[in-house]
């Protein structure tokens, strides 16, 4: 019975949550705070952040900035994030994942 399918249709890129203007990493002068922009519960945000820090440490070269990373390894990290937090698919170009990668590597590189 195809009428009772429970598959979820992915959102089109146009209907996804857009990235705020500026860049993540604090308030003021064209910056925004990722926690505030996501508007997730503190528990979910903390889980996301801790998970991403581990994945970034395991799968990327933390002595290099995001632009110097292997595109294949960045894709691995993005896929792990989506597997663990499927709601990330609702964000245009996975901007929360890209933001946390960029800010974390900026701190560690």
N, C-alpha and C positions, 0 to 999 in steps of 0.2 A: 504494500500500500504506500505509494509515493506521496500521498496527501498527508501522511503523518510524519514526514521527515523532520528530524530535529536538528538538521545541519544548520549551522549559522552562516549566513551570507556575509562575507567580509565587507566592510564599509568601503565605498569608493574613496579615492584620495581626497576628492573635493569635500566629502562629508566628515572627514576626520578632524580631530582637534588640532588646530594650528599651533605652531610654535609661537611663543610670545616674541615681541620685537626685542632685539638686543641679544645678549648672551648671558648664560647662567653664571653664577658666581658672586652673588651679593647684590645689594640694592644700590641704586643711584647710577647716574651716567650711563644709561643704556644697558643696564644689567637687571636681572631678575633672580629671585631665589627659587630654585627648582621645587623645593618643598611647597612653597606658596602657589606656584604655577600649576602643580599637579593637583592640589586640593585633595590629597589622599589622607586617610587616617594616619596618625603618627605611627601606629604599629605597622601598617602596610608600607609606608615610606621607609621606615627603619629596616624592614625586611628586604626591601628592594635595594637600598643602599648597601647593606652588608653583603647581600648576595652578589651585587655587581662588583664590589671591591674584591671579593674572592675570585670571581671569574676573570676580572681584569688582571689580577695578579697571576693567575694560573695560565691564561691564554694569550696575554699580550706582553710585549717587552716594555716593562715599566720605566726603563731609562730613556725611552723615546716618546716624543709627543704623538698625538693621535694621527697627524698627517704623515708620520714616518712609519706607521704600522702597516703590516701586510693586510691588504684588502680581504684576503681569505680569512685571516684570523679575526678581523673586525666582524666579519659575517658570522663566524662561529660564536662570538660573544653576543651579537644581536639575537641569534637563534636561541641561545641558551636563555637569554632574558625573556623572549617571547614564550618559550616552553614553560618557564616558571611563573611568568606574569602575563597571561594571555590578553589582558586588557590593554597592554602596550600597543596592540594592533590598531587600537582606536586613535592613535596619535600619528599625525602626518609625518611621514619619513622617520618614524621611531625617534622623534627628537628627544624624548626624555633619556633614552638609552645613549644616544650620541652625546648629549650634554654631560651625562655622568662619566662617560668614557673620557671626554675632552678635559673636564675639570679634574678628574682623578689623575690622569697622566700629566697634566700641567703641574700638579702637586708633587708627583713622584719622579718626574724626569729631570 
